[in-house]
Amino acid sequence: MNRDRLKTICDLGGVSGFEDDVVFYLQEELKEIGSSSIDSMLNLYVHRSEAKEGKPVVMLDAHTDEVGFMVRLIRPNGLIEFTTIGGWVTSNIPAHQVLVRTVDGTYIAGIVGSKPPHYITESERNQAPMIENLYIDIGASSRKEVHDLGIRAGNPIVPKAELEFKDDEIIFGKAFDDRLGCVAIVEILESLRGKSLPVNPVGIFSSQEEVGLRGAQVAANTLKPDAAICFEGTPADDTFESADRQQTVLGKGPMLRYIDSKMITNPRFQRFALDVAKKYDIPVQTAVRTGGATNAGAIHLAGGGVPSIVIGVPVRYSHTHYSVASLDDLRGAIALGIAILDELNQEIIDSF
């Protein structure tokens, strides 16, 4: 696995609707794989040079966007009010650094501020912070100074964090949901270069998942795949659930879910994937999710329906500035994706 590329993909800024830097980097990285195109939603489509007409198309999906914020207004004293993009727990936001993108695409660092404990009332002390009471301080003292730096209402804001390799297996960083899925597809497509397959896999790096699975809906209706594999950075539950209830544990392999709030996974495709994992001795986990969703929720409803599964890399502390993941789980997701594409064919897809 290319660790420098992994770090770059995770560190790049790209909140929903502003994924440009991530998309253009991935397009450049994958230019040797085959032809590519970008649609008006900023979805990136990557087709293999080895693709043969008549073979079933398998959509390999991962989303490029991350949770973040947007400038709402600038106060006369230069403090920036903001709104959230994607799902945040408000108490995780204060006292962290962020990067505000200017109109020319550069980033300016700021700190999310709130009222100090010395000034809050007893009732405020016992309440979760409200987003309208938070602000971003970039060190400016006036609205004009902020405007002169190129910051306007509507500009995107990303968490400021850099990927760290803690040892050979554990990484800390931002945007693992879903840049780890993006890395998985890049590694899969590179591993399959020059190889003839019974299916035509197409890499789809889709936009705006965190605000309603929007890019994937457009991409699936454009591509019209016969089957789909959605690669995700999926929330781990091993830091708060008891051992007997844990279904998504760091270091125990990728997770394949049976259900979430937007999809009941195609049971035949799920069984096939689990059988492939067993055949290739790839450790996996399974989960019954009562909440959350992935792009598969949109993809499986496209056209006349698309058999879809989700291969998730467990991520602790998803939707915060810093998450934790295992490289071994990421390698397992890549290995499983390759094995499924080796084993899949038209007859099997028809059986789904």
Secondary structure as UniProt FT lines:
FT   HELIX           3..11
FT   TURN            16..17
FT   HELIX           20..29
FT   TURN            30..33
FT   STRAND          36..38
FT   TURN            40..41
FT   STRAND          44..47
FT   TURN            49..50
FT   TURN            53..54
FT   STRAND          57..63
FT   STRAND          68..74
FT   TURN            76..77
FT   STRAND          80..85
FT   HELIX           90..92
FT   TURN            94..95
FT   STRAND          97..101
FT   TURN            103..104
FT   STRAND          107..113
FT   TURN            117..119
FT   HELIX           122..125
FT   HELIX           131..133
FT   STRAND          135..137
FT   HELIX           143..148
FT   TURN            149..150
FT   TURN            153..154
FT   STRAND          156..159
FT   STRAND          164..165
FT   STRAND          170..173
FT   HELIX           176..191
FT   TURN            192..194
FT   STRAND          200..206
FT   HELIX           209..211
FT   HELIX           214..223
FT   STRAND          227..235
FT   TURN            238..240
FT   HELIX           243..245
FT   TURN            250..251
FT   STRAND          255..259
FT   HELIX           267..279
FT   TURN            280..281
FT   STRAND          285..288
FT   HELIX           296..299
FT   TURN            300..301
FT   TURN            303..304
FT   STRAND          308..316
FT   TURN            317..319
FT   STRAND          323..326
FT   HELIX           327..343
FT   HELIX           346..351
//
